[in-house]
Structures are given as C-alpha cells and as structure tokens.
Amino acid sequence: MPPDKPDVLHGSLVLMVLRTLDSLGPQHGWGIARRIEQTSGDVLELNQGSLYPALLRLEQLGWIASQWGTSENNRRAKFYSITRAGKKQLAAETENWERISGIIGRFLRPGGVAS
Amino acid sequence: MRHLRVLWRRFAGMLSKNRVERDLEDELAFHLQMETAELIRRGMPPEEARCSALRRFGGIARTKEIYRETGGFPMIEVFWRDVRFALRMLRRNPGFSLLAILCLTLGIGANATVFSWIEGILLRPFPLVTQQERMMAVTGTNRGVAGHDDVSWPDYQDFAKNCTLFDAFIVDRITGIALSVGDRAERAPASIVSSNYFDALGVHPILGRGFEPAEDIGRNAHPVTVIGYQVWRERYHGDPRIVGKALMLNGLPHTIVGVAPENFHGTFVGWAMQFWLPLSMQELFDPGGYKLEDRGARWIEGFVRLKPGVSPTRAQSEISAVAKRLEDAYPATNRGRGVRLYPLWQTPFNNAGTLLPTLKISLAVAIAVLLIACANVSNLLLLRSFRRRHEMAVRLAIGSARRRLFAQLFTEGFILAAFAAASGFALAYTCRNLLVLLLPARGGVSMYLPGGLDWRVLALSAGVCAVSTLLFALVPALQASDIDLAGAMRAESGGVVGGGRRALLRSSLVQVQVALSFVLLVGTGLLMRSLRAVEATNPGFSTANVLATTIDFAAAGYNRDRTRNFQELLVDRLQSLAGVQSAAFTGLAPFTVRSYQSASIAVEGYEAPPDRQITVESVGVGPSYFATMGIPLVAGREFARTDTGAAPPVAVVNEMMASQYWKGLDPVGRRFQAKGQWLRVVGIARMSKYRNLTEIPQPFYYTPLLQTGGGSGLEVRTALPPETLTKALRSEIQKLDANLILGEVITMREQVDRTTAFRRTALGMFALFGGLALLLAAIGLYGVMSYTVSQRMREFGLRMALGADTADLLRGVVRHGLKLTAAGILLGIALAMVVTQLVANLLYHVSPRDPLTFAAAGAVMAIASLAACLVPAWRASQTDPVRALRT
C-alpha cells in the first residue's frame, strides 16, 4: 500500500456510504468502495475490508437496507439502498460535518485563532 | 429504541448464523472478483491482479472476525463454547464429576430444604392469606411474670376499638372438637374465630359464606360452622348443596354455612384446621365456662394486621397505651396486664415459637455443610487443575488470554453447581414435608408442617448456589492465573519439591473442613449431653407404670353432676380390675400442650408488691390423684371423696408456693383467696414438673375436682402395658356409656418424651450433618494425603535406599496428616467457642464450652483423620526404591 495516501476517518466512512447510496441509488459493496475511491480521485485509499462490518452496522441501525439481486455482469450480489431514516441521518451528519469543517477551517486560516 | 433494534438484529443474526456466514462468504468473494476484473481491465496481469485485490482488501479472516463480532453476541457464543467444553471435560472424568456434584447436592439441598421450612413455617405460614408480612401475633403479658398469656374478649374488643394503626384484629383460638361419625365420635382440630376472620384474611369460602358480625354475640347463640375443603371432599363427597345441612359437633347440631377454599388450613402453625366456629360458641368448645363477658377470663389468641407503612414499634406503643388505659379503668381484672405483639415467626402460642430454635440451628448447620462441601469440591478441582496444568500452559502459550482461562474454569464450576442445584432442589422437594416425621403425632392427629418451595426459596437457593460456585471455583482459578509458562511447558514428572503454594492452599482447605466438622461434632456432643441430662431429670411423678388418657365429657353433653358420678363409678370399676393399683381424674395431665388455669391470688398474711398481681397456676384433681401419680405429700393429706361442694373449699400447694408465700410458717390449715373464694390449705406436695423437664420451678396448687368440677384427664397406676389396658378401659366405658370418647392411652413416660422430641430432632439434625461433615472432611484429608504421597514417591524411594524402613515412612506420613488435623482442630476450637452460643438455649446443664465435649469431638476427629491417612501412609511405606528412583 502506498504510504502517502491518507486513511479514511471512521466517522466519515458512514457519511460517504450514505451519500453514495443517496446519489447513486442501490449499490453493492464493491460499487460503494469503488465510488468512494473514484470520488477522492484515487487519493483516498479505502481499507476495503473495513467497509463490510460498517455496512452491517448501518443496516442494524436501520439507516440502510440490503437485498440480494443480480449484478451488471450477471452475478448474485448484495445491493444496499438508503432508507428514510438513513436520509434523515445523512442530512443531520452533512450539516454537522459542514459546521465542524467550517470551524476547523477558521482555525486553520492565517490568524484565525487570534482574531 | 435504536439500541433495541440493534440488539434484535444481533440476536436474529446469532440465530441464523449459518446463513449469515454463507452470505458473507458470497459477498466477499463477489467483491474480490469484481476488484480483480477491474484491475485486469486496467491492464494488470491476472495473477498480479488477484494478489493486489487481496492486498487492497486487507485481510479476509480479520474482516470476517470483525463482521461476526458486530453481527452476533460473541460473549454468549464464547460462553456456549465454554459450556460445551466443560461438559466434555466432566464426561471424561465421571468419578470426579459425580463426587463433586454429590457433595454440592448435599450442601445446596440441605440449604434449600431448610429455606423451604423457614418459608413455609415461619415467614409465610398461611397459604392463601393476603399480606402476611403485615400480620403480627397478639398475646397478653403479666407484670413480673415471664412468658405470655392470653387476652380476654372485652379487652380485645377495646383494643380493636381504640387503636388506629391496625387494619384488623382477628381471634383464632385453637380447640379440639368431637364430631359424630355414624355411631362413634371422632376428634378433629378446629378454631374458634371472630366474625371478621375470613374477610380480614382475604380468604373467600368457595361455597356459602364466612361468619357475620352477629355471630360474635350471644351465649351459644349461633351453632354454625365453616368446614374445611378436605372435610367437604372426604366426608361429604364434594356435595355442592352442602350449605344449610346440619352436623353434630360436641353433641350439638351445627348448620354448615360455608366451605373453606382448598389449601386454606387456618392460621395455626402445626395443625391443619378442619372446622371453624364463631366466637359465640366459645362455651361449648373452650373448657372453663362462658367467658365472652368476663374481662378476667383470658383465653384469646389472635393476630392483627398493621396498616401499610406502620412499624411494629409504633403499633406496639399504641396498643400498650390502650392497655395502660384499660389497666387504670379496670384495676380489679387488669392490674399489671399488658399486651405484646410478635412477628409471625416468633408467635409464642403456636409451633412457630417452638420450632424457631430448631430451625435456626438447622440453618446454621446447613450452611456449615455447604461450606464443607465447597471446600471439598474446591480441593477436587484444585487437584484436577494440577493435572490439567499442561493443557492450561499450552492454551496460554498459543495466545489465549488469562481471563479466558478464568472464564473457562468458572464455567466448569458453574456447570457442576447447576447440576447440583437441580438435584439439590429435587432433594429439597422430597424433604420439604419431612419435619412432621421428626415430631410425634399428638392425640392421634398428626401435625401439619409443610415446607414452602416458592420462587423466593428457589431464588435464594440459586443465589447460594452462585455464591458457592464463586467460592469453590475461585481457588483453582486463582492458582491457574499464575502458571509459570516456561516451567509448565517442560514435561514435568514428579519433582522432589512439590509446588509449595499449591500444597499450602490444599492444606488450608482441608483445615477449614476439619474445623467446620469439629464444630458440628461439638454441637452434636453438647446436644447429646443435654438430652442425657434432660432425660435424667426427675419429673417428680412416676412415669413407667402410670397410664394417661382423656375422656371427653363435654362432647357427650355431660353436666357437672353427671360427670362426677361417672368418674366415681369408673374409678371404682377400674380399681377392681386385676393389675390396676389406683386411678384418678384430673383437669389436665402434666406435660400436655394445653395450659393450666391461672388465677390471681391473695395470701392471708402476705403483702404483695403494689403494682403486681400474684398469679399462680392450678389444676383440679380427683381423690387419690397424688397416690396414683406417685407425687409424695410432705405434709398434710390429699383430697378425699368427702371434699365435695358441700364441704369447705380446700387446696394442696406445692413446696415452692408454701415457702414463697408463707415464709417458714406451716401453711397447712392457713388460707388464701383465689377467684373470690377462700381456700384452706390441707397439704403440701413435693415439687414436680408441670409442663416439661427443663421448666423453672414455680408455685402451683391443686384443687379437688369434686369442688371445682370438670376433669377430662384420667390417670391409672398399673403394671399392665397400655395396649391391654386400652381394651379393658374401652369396654368398661362402653358398658357405662357408649357415647363417651376415649382418647389415646399412653404411659406418662411417652407423655414426657413428647416434650423432649424437639431436642431429639435437633440432635438428629446435628448428628446427621455432623457425620456427613466428618465423612467429607475425611475424604478431603485422604485426597490431600494421597496426592502428597504420590508427589513424594521419589523422595520416599531415596530415603528407603538410604536405609529408612517402612515404619519410618508410615510414621512420617501419618504425622503429616495429624499435623494438618491438629491445626484444623485448633481453628475449630476457636470457632466453636463462639458459635456454640447459638445452641445455648437448647442446652441443659451443659456449658456451651464444655471441655469434655470438646475433648471428645477432638478425639473423634483425630481417629477419623488417622483412618483417612492410613491408606496413603501404607502406600508410601510400600514404595519400591528401585522403581521410584528410576522413573
């Protein structure tokens, strides 16, 4: 694994999964992993294995649902989709993320803490 | 809400484990395939693409592990795995498992049994009765006189009227009734109760009604009865139209107004009541005349229920204040009279009070047995854990966490305890009603003392079981936690030096066992000596050749004159029988459960303390009573047939009464006043016992039956065995009047023995458990000694090779064993010094620290441990030096 690619923060993984499913519709696990890496311009290296326990956890929380279906290459695959509760959670987390990143951003601006 | 859903999903995941596992397999395989295909599409060679995909994924096994932990309940699954492993271990070693389970079964079973007794007899003795925890027993007190007294009905009504902290005052006076069955009569236990009885207890008759307030009032005005469920089923075959039918009780027709529900046996610990009668019928069923309007006639036993939240202390102070007011208002009858409330488990007038000390001791003994059993199992586990040391070390070496080993050991302990708890409960279920067998039937009616195996008992026993699991599994677990890996992995075979700490642990466990069994042995010894002392006590009357029985005149409707005539006739006829020396009637034979009459007296020339009433008990006796009973008169004469109602009233006093109230003067010819009548003393009787052998001597006097009336007790001095006389008696009575009921015929010896039955029960309990404990301790000692010997084989071989002979080795091992025992006994002596105080109130003429008993217990313990050491010692002495040194 190339050392210079940053790891995915745990909390942000949830946000990315929900956002992916919200904008692209039902996806299988590999599709989600691929999409996250693509969106980051292949800068972000996802530990793909950690995706699946996270998906199970989200499903247990009721934010996503899963269903077995057929993939684009005609294979049995598990498709995940976002639920209504998941959309609510996404909205809440997005707002939260923006607020926090705004605050961090202000800190990092030159002279941010002093002003 | 969210947590609940997560829990549910996890649970569902655990149940459909195989499917989840398969799905995950498929999903991950699909992912890798897609990734590989993608990499190939980007131009990677297939082999490299597959490797790269795997690398980017980052560990399939680990992902699966995390996934599993997220998906189910790993704790439960691990626990379940431990359980299965433990079961396999136990099956592989059935001898060990059975022995351990047996030990624990005895311990847990003994505890659960005693808990069920305490629950069923002391804590919740009355099935179907609501809010028993707020019920208290009511008794009267008499200033300056120890013990309890009854309460009069006018006083009782005043308490009910003037107290505000009570929900209900109920009367429950036990009585025996005679009911006609065809042409003969039968006795049955019954209760005279106040009209609020059933309502206040929350017990609803299944047919008909309880009593009505009007039925408290009037002299024999309401001959009605509520019958017990069993009577209804057995005598009336469950007749649904039973209410309104008549039934002969004590010679008078009574109307059945209700049937009590199944399992309701009244409110008297020790007897299952079959009939209930209203207060107004008191005169017919309670001897001694009409008492409902007499404030001085104390005959009522009863219960109160406190209002919710009222403490017993507050209730007591309120009712005492009312009693004080009554004392001021009615000094003639109430001077010095108070009232006392008891919690149900201390009720002095039923068998709760008499069984309390026995049950306390049983509990202490059961706990001791459980501790010994735990120590024993602990020792067994320790021994086995040593054998499994290699296994433990291997598990630690390949990365098992120490807490996993702990969990494993505790699981094994838990399983042993679970098996033991199950069989212990079965044991308790079998023994829950055993207490009745240890106590004799009285008057032909066996006692009713059911244990209560309810959820509380089960919960408490389960708790005890859990605590004992911790106790016995802790020691092996602790020692497993400091396994020295490097040392243990080396194949070890009989080093000369055994693990010092482990040996110490095992030794101290054995010492604890020895100490506890020593305490039980001391208890057994003390009780045995007390019983001996009690049985050697002279009751003051003949026991072997005097027979006692009763004839129920009241039940046959006899009045005073008819009774007297019959008594004279029967005594004459009996005295003409071969083998009968003399016969006499009495109001109450000594050593029965019923109480004597008591009266406040005034002695001519004796000044009583101002705030006290002198109360002395008395009994009416017929002519030649003292000769029949073999009670010598130290002065004066006994009653004759001339002491009739027409002659001046007379009395015979006992020595104590003579010395207490006449102080050195000769009382014969002097007078005292009782119940408003002056009695002239005509004789002084030698001291004798009245209730039991251990009672404190008290003043007492006798009156002639011919003057006071009544007398249902018959004493016969004879050399004939009771069976022969029963037949002759029955036929004599039959000839005179077929309607009279003859009670049980027993010797006075038997009568006396019945009062010591509870001592034999306690002793039996101690002896049984003491023997058991001794056996367990001996097994423990044997285990330690054999183990030590097997560890020291090489040392023994070496010593033999160097010239020691078999006697040396034998002595050495035995000495080691006895040293262990001696330490245990020392510990036991210290313990026994303290805990034998527990049985102090059962002891009689023996100090709880009686040195002889302690010495004897020590000797028994030493002999038992010597026996336990001999086999291992013999094995040590048979060591073959060549073989021992070669291995």
Interface residues (C-beta under 8 A of the other chain):
Chain A: M1 H28 G29 W30 A33 R34 E45 N47 Q48 G49 S50 Y52 P53 L56 R57 E59 Q60 L61 G62 W68 S71 N73 R75 R76 A77 K78
Chain B: R2 R5 V6 R9 R10 D23 L24 D26 E27 L28 F30 H31 Q33 M34 E35 A37 E38 R55 R56 F57 G58 G59 I60 R62 T63 I66 Y67 T70 G71
